[in-house]
């Protein structure tokens, strides 16, 4: 499944880039994220709970950041497995500066398998859009809070 | 005691309610899951979530530590169990070794990887979640045409082209006919993957008695005897130490015409643990791990004269086999080739099948097995040709039908059609539909901007499968008929009904032949320790072949009955009718019960006659039978939503002599609804990575009662010369006739928009897109 879109952030490009790499920030913004720990440079271990209609379960996974080009872009590689299946995703995030603000563009490809694919297919598209929206909404809050005087 | 009342009416040909139904509708039938045994274990299977992956390791410790878990077995434990059998023997067929549990790789989503054995089903299921399989996913391919493309991932690394077999059949001067043809029409036609969805999923109970070294397997199966032979081979135990029982079977539709990994796996567990074990397939498992049906991409070309006479047929058939061969996987598309000329005279044919491996669950027999695909193809092509020539679809069919005086008719594909009068059901259907008025109404509807369609299919099919040389494991059938000492009649048949109602139809035949009451006949089936070897129920064969075996056994039995009757009446001139043996001179008579008592007490025996009243017959049919029919469907399409309304459904089926019109009607109704499922709703979809996207009933739409039209039914009767009962078979007929009639109707409705063909399923979304000017 292809996902793409963009979201405005109330932060300059450099700060937005840093926020997007801060495990604590990411963990607090990702819906269902229970744990995100940096294990190596650009590599994080993640635990998150996924709810998709009647199917819910925990995913253990890895998040990797590759091809960093601060403060313009980086690549995000996410892999997770759990009892309800597995997910693999890869996406390019590009930050376009706009003074006090910036725009984050994302473009990626997500694969899911196992029970979530077989049972939740109808909902994957809308659920992932919802999750992305929630993530950016939270991130905006964090960005705004941090920049508030 | 048996009834000794003289019967006045015969039962054959009458609407008799099914004997089976009271137990089925009151929940008192015994299915596999109803079997309980002391100390029985329960098994649950760990299945692959990946379509293609290496297995780097399996961690079972946490599962084994769960209280109540008895054992966990993985591929390493069962590597000496024989492979899941493939019964096909096409030249050059590539057969991958199909272990009952994956060894170092998995090949489809749902591939069994390990099995948990526990004290109860819930613990077994919980323990499945505690097993960690370290998969290393690799690239998968799920679409047969993509699998044939250069550089596609190899399903089996040893065969990088993904081709399991090529099959070629040809008759006549095909190239010349096409070169000289006045018209050639071409179309790519798909017959999508379908998931069988029997109401009862699969299930197995295995019970091993170590003292006797005897294993009993209860399985929801259409072929208990073949299963016994094959599973005994897989487990390396003597065939006569294995008993297979198929109790009540809650629908099969072909998906239980198979031997799966789970039967041998449960046998293995029962032998290993010394305890009985039960496995019941969940619905989600059923959808991903039981065979699917169809899976064709067909490229058709038809050559014809301008007057509509078909002169040549070419077919390139791409069969999605899935990752392995189940029992008959590669055989199914060859049935399509046999049936490709349909009811038409054209003998110049060429077919090329390419059987393709994909990272999907195997395809195999599903109601009609190869014939629905072929019929859909030829019936769509005939309509496409008619549209090209601006002919009425009725006219073009009448022009090409084999004439009733040409039977037996040798087809270009090597079949010998037994008997037929193809205009008869078509004319009946046209009269029922009031065809000319419908066309007039359609003209008005079109003028008013409405989309009304009239579609028909005139189908034929191969039933009574089949003569043994044409089947992988014998195509005969067996029966033993006993008159018990009290005069009741027991029939042991080698067939295995799953809803077809042979306990009723066989009772009708036996009651008529022996002159006993309908309720005095008990028909037993499905237990290899009770019934002599038989083949099973599939391919609309049970009554035509199994019924004939019973009929012939009864004829032999009647000779013996008369010998005992003559002895008791002290006469050498007796006749047997209505359950009594009568001396033709004195008019004195004795009942069957009296004769049966005398035959079993055996105080005195007729010359050269053994005690008892029993006879067996193993009947080898000389040919298939070829039923046929005509279906007409009237549709109207909602311009705003694309929803298809089936305004009328007319089904006229000719299945030879009708034993029980109520059962024929039931088979036609069910068959039509199953055909509608393919035509309008059902599609087993895998994504490009081999994930099954239709894994439950929210995503896989099967027709419900509210989606089923009223079906106007009629029968014509053209008896077959192939068997003495004159019956052909009807189990699959209506499914075969349905889908082309529906699609022809919808294409007809949309033809003012220039629509020439649409692939199934015709969902509202697909039709809506067509109406919006996009292509489907």
Interface residues (C-beta under 8 A of the other chain):
Chain A: X83 X85 X86 X111 X112 X113 X114 X115 X117 X118 X119 X121 X122
Chain B: X49 X50 X51 X109 X129 X284 X287 X288 X687 X689 X691 X692 X693 X694 X695 X696 X698 X699
